């Protein structure tokens, strides 16, 4: 007869009590809000509050000398008959209509070229992107010297082929707007080129191989493969470029001060003149909110149009 020794019972640790899911979720939400609070406070202090204050001022007559006087919608009705406002509005639209598509097309063209492998590609990318990280004030001063009719290098080169403006490029009403447009395009095209380069490098190579096997040429591959698959980048670049052109101020202020004869004065320049030179802060605030509304409407129209043409893969 054999006997078997019984093993001592193993005591299992008591099961851990699970924390209620709601309590864990609440703690995570609290932690998230603690991290977000400093950013939200800065946003409220430097963005939301100034916008609310400017909206209030747009319904008042305020000039730093006397207290703000409520005038209702008088500032907005004055805009309708103000020739300076409509001149600045027309200049703003002209600047945006020309600079935005030119910038988008050049950014895409540079991205297509610099996406190919060749010697000096890194230098070319850096040279095109460099103006974007340089101060716009410095760029505007440099271009003002280059276009100077007496000492400007570009003016000298153009004079060799008989292109000489009568009053200088920035002083001639016929060429001043074109000059600031060139600077606006040259400044920002490198940034948008980088966005397009990122999009080009994310397109699967298999799609190009399949199109090539189907007999598609270079133009057909660009039209049917590259361009549709860059729709997300085109949407982003177009909206950013439009907003930037509608808010153009720095290079125009440094190069022309809005002249000659207000030919380059945009809405932002008019806001500056009315607010900080004429001290009509209520009227300047009204102009600024008209500009904000104009930018918002155009951006939404552009976003909706390009959104319908987006292609996913």
C-alpha positions in Angstrom: 0.0 0.0 0.0 1.5 3.3 -1.1 0.7 6.7 0.3 1.0 10.0 -1.6 2.0 13.1 0.2 -0.4 16.0 -0.2 1.1 19.2 -1.5 0.4 22.3 0.5 -2.2 24.5 -1.0 -0.8 27.6 -2.7 -2.4 30.8 -1.6 -3.2 33.0 -4.6 -2.9 36.7 -4.1 -6.2 38.5 -3.9 -7.4 39.9 -7.2 -6.6 43.5 -7.7 -9.5 45.8 -7.7 -9.9 47.5 -11.0 -10.4 51.2 -10.9 -13.7 52.3 -12.4 -13.4 53.3 -16.0 -15.1 56.6 -15.4 -12.5 57.5 -12.7 -9.6 56.7 -15.0 -11.1 58.6 -17.8 -11.8 61.6 -15.5 -8.2 61.7 -14.3 -6.9 61.5 -17.9 -9.2 64.4 -18.9 -8.0 66.4 -15.9 -4.3 65.8 -16.9 -5.0 66.8 -20.5 -6.7 70.0 -19.3 -3.8 70.8 -17.0 -1.4 70.6 -20.0 -3.8 72.6 -22.2 -4.5 75.4 -19.7 -1.4 77.5 -20.3 -1.8 77.4 -24.1 -5.5 78.2 -23.8 -4.8 81.2 -21.5 -2.2 82.5 -24.0 -4.6 82.0 -26.8 -7.4 83.9 -25.0 -5.1 86.7 -23.9 -3.4 87.3 -27.2 -6.0 86.2 -29.8 -9.5 86.0 -28.5 -9.5 89.1 -26.3 -7.9 91.4 -28.9 -10.5 90.2 -31.5 -13.4 90.8 -29.2 -12.0 94.2 -28.3 -11.4 95.1 -31.9 -15.0 94.1 -32.8 -16.2 96.4 -30.0 -14.0 99.2 -31.3 -15.4 98.8 -34.8 -18.7 100.1 -33.5 -17.2 103.1 -31.8 -15.4 106.4 -32.6 -12.1 106.1 -30.7 -8.8 108.0 -31.2 -6.8 107.7 -27.9 -7.6 111.3 -27.0 -11.2 110.9 -25.8 -13.2 107.9 -24.6 -14.7 105.5 -27.1 -18.1 106.8 -28.3 -20.7 104.3 -29.6 -21.6 105.0 -33.2 -23.3 101.8 -34.2 -22.7 100.7 -37.8 -21.5 104.2 -38.9 -18.0 103.0 -39.5 -19.3 100.2 -41.8 -21.6 102.4 -43.7 -18.7 104.9 -44.3 -16.8 102.1 -46.0 -19.3 102.0 -48.8 -18.6 105.5 -49.9 -14.9 105.6 -49.0 -12.8 105.7 -52.2 -9.6 104.9 -50.3 -11.3 101.7 -49.0 -12.4 100.6 -52.5 -8.9 101.4 -53.9 -7.2 99.3 -51.3 -9.8 96.5 -51.8 -9.1 96.5 -55.5 -5.3 96.4 -55.0 -5.7 93.6 -52.5 -7.8 91.5 -54.9 -5.4 92.2 -57.8 -2.4 91.2 -55.6 -4.1 88.0 -54.5 -5.4 87.0 -58.0 -1.9 87.3 -59.5 0.4 86.2 -56.7 -1.6 83.1 -55.5 -1.8 81.1 -58.7 1.7 82.1 -59.8 3.1 81.0 -56.4 1.2 77.7 -56.6 2.3 76.9 -60.1 6.0 77.8 -59.5 6.0 75.8 -56.3 4.7 72.7 -58.1 7.2 73.2 -61.0 10.2 73.6 -58.7 9.0 70.5 -56.7 8.8 68.4 -59.9 12.2 69.5 -61.0 13.9 69.1 -57.6 12.3 65.7 -57.0 14.6 64.3 -59.7 18.1 63.1 -58.9 20.9 65.3 -60.3 24.1 66.9 -59.0 23.5 70.1 -57.0 20.0 69.2 -56.1 20.5 69.9 -52.3 22.0 73.3 -53.1 19.1 74.1 -55.4 16.5 73.1 -52.8 18.3 75.2 -50.2 18.6 78.3 -52.5 14.9 78.3 -53.3 13.8 77.6 -49.7 16.2 80.1 -48.1 14.2 83.3 -48.8 11.3 81.9 -46.7 13.4 81.8 -43.5 14.9 85.3 -44.1 13.2 88.3 -42.6 10.8 89.8 -45.0 11.9 93.3 -44.1 15.5 92.4 -45.1 14.3 90.9 -48.3 12.2 94.0 -49.1 15.2 96.3 -48.5 17.4 94.2 -50.6 14.9 94.2 -53.5 14.5 98.0 -53.1 18.2 98.4 -53.7 18.2 96.0 -56.6 15.4 97.9 -58.3 16.9 101.3 -57.6 17.2 103.2 -60.9 20.6 104.6 -60.0 22.5 101.8 -58.2 20.2 98.8 -58.7 21.7 95.7 -60.3 18.4 94.5 -61.8 17.7 98.0 -63.1 21.1 98.1 -64.8 20.6 94.7 -66.5 17.2 95.7 -67.8 18.5 99.0 -69.0 21.0 97.1 -71.2 18.0 95.8 -73.2 16.2 99.1 -73.3 13.7 98.5 -70.4 14.0 101.7 -68.3 11.0 103.0 -66.4 10.7 106.8 -66.4 10.6 107.2 -62.6 12.1 104.0 -61.2 10.4 100.6 -60.7 9.0 101.5 -57.3 8.2 105.1 -58.1 6.3 104.4 -61.4 2.6 103.7 -60.9 2.7 101.2 -63.8 5.4 98.9 -62.3 5.2 99.3 -58.5 2.6 96.7 -58.0 4.4 94.2 -60.3 7.6 94.8 -58.3 6.0 93.9 -54.9 4.2 90.9 -56.5 7.6 89.5 -57.6 9.0 89.8 -54.1 5.9 88.2 -52.6 6.2 85.2 -55.0 10.0 84.9 -54.5 9.6 85.0 -50.7 7.1 82.2 -50.2 7.5 79.8 -53.2 10.2 77.8 -51.4 7.9 76.9 -48.5 5.1 75.7 -50.7 7.7 73.8 -52.8 8.6 71.8 -49.7 5.0 70.8 -49.2 4.7 69.6 -52.8 8.0 67.7 -52.4 6.6 65.8 -49.4 3.5 64.9 -51.5 5.6 63.8 -54.5 7.7 61.5 -52.3 4.6 59.9 -50.8 3.2 58.8 -54.2 3.7 55.0 -54.7 6.2 54.2 -57.5 3.9 51.3 -58.6 1.4 53.8 -59.9 3.9 55.4 -62.3 5.1 51.9 -63.4 1.5 50.8 -64.1 0.8 54.0 -66.1 4.1 53.5 -68.0 3.1 49.9 -68.9 -0.2 51.2 -70.2 1.6 53.5 -72.6 1.2 56.8 -70.7 3.7 59.5 -71.6 5.3 62.1 -69.3 2.4 64.5 -69.7 -0.3 61.8 -69.2 1.4 60.5 -66.1 1.6 64.0 -64.7 -2.0 64.8 -65.6 -3.6 61.4 -64.5 -1.3 60.3 -61.7 0.7 63.1 -60.2 -1.7 66.0 -60.2 -4.7 64.1 -58.8 -2.7 62.5 -56.1 -1.3 65.9 -55.1 -4.8 67.3 -54.5 -4.4 67.4 -50.7 -1.2 69.4 -51.1 -2.7 71.7 -53.7 -5.6 72.4 -51.3 -3.3 73.2 -48.4 -0.9 75.3 -50.6 -3.7 77.2 -52.3 -5.5 78.2 -49.0 -2.3 79.2 -47.3 -1.1 81.2 -50.3 -4.4 83.0 -50.6 -4.5 83.9 -46.9 -0.9 85.1 -47.1 -1.5 87.4 -50.1 -4.6 88.9 -48.6 -2.6 89.8 -45.5 0.5 91.2 -47.4 2.0 94.1 -45.6 5.7 93.9 -44.8 7.3 94.1 -48.2 4.7 96.6 -49.4 5.4 98.9 -46.5 9.2 98.7 -46.8 9.3 99.0 -50.6 6.6 101.5 -51.4 4.8 102.6 -48.3 1.6 102.0 -50.3 2.6 104.4 -53.1 3.0 105.8 -55.6 -0.3 107.5 -55.4 -1.7 104.6 -53.3 -1.3 102.2 -56.2 0.1 99.5 -53.9 -2.0 100.2 -50.8 -3.8 97.1 -49.7 -6.4 96.7 -47.0 -3.8 95.8 -44.4 -1.9 99.0 -45.3 -5.1 101.0 -45.1 -5.8 99.6 -41.6 -2.3 100.7 -40.6 -2.8 104.1 -42.0 -6.2 104.7 -40.5 -5.3 103.3 -37.1 -1.7 104.4 -36.5 -1.4 107.5 -38.6 -4.9 109.0 -38.6 -5.6 107.5 -35.1 -9.1 106.4 -36.2 -9.0 103.1 -34.3 -12.8 102.4 -34.7 -12.7 102.9 -38.4 -9.5 100.8 -38.7 -11.1 98.0 -36.7 -14.1 98.0 -39.1 -11.8 97.7 -42.1 -10.0 94.8 -40.4 -13.2 92.9 -39.8 -14.3 93.4 -43.3 -11.0 91.9 -44.4 -11.4 89.0 -42.0 -14.8 88.3 -43.4 -13.5 88.5 -46.9 -10.6 86.1 -46.2 -13.0 83.6 -44.5 -15.5 83.6 -47.4 -12.8 83.2 -50.1 -11.0 80.5 -48.1 -14.3 78.5 -47.6 -15.2 78.8 -51.3 -11.7 77.7 -52.3 -11.7 74.9 -49.7 -15.1 73.6 -50.9 -14.1 73.7 -54.6 -10.8 71.9 -54.1 -12.2 69.5 -51.6 -14.5 68.0 -54.3 -11.5 67.3 -56.4 -9.5 65.5 -53.8 -8.2 61.9 -54.6 -7.4 59.4 -51.9 -5.1 56.4 -52.3 
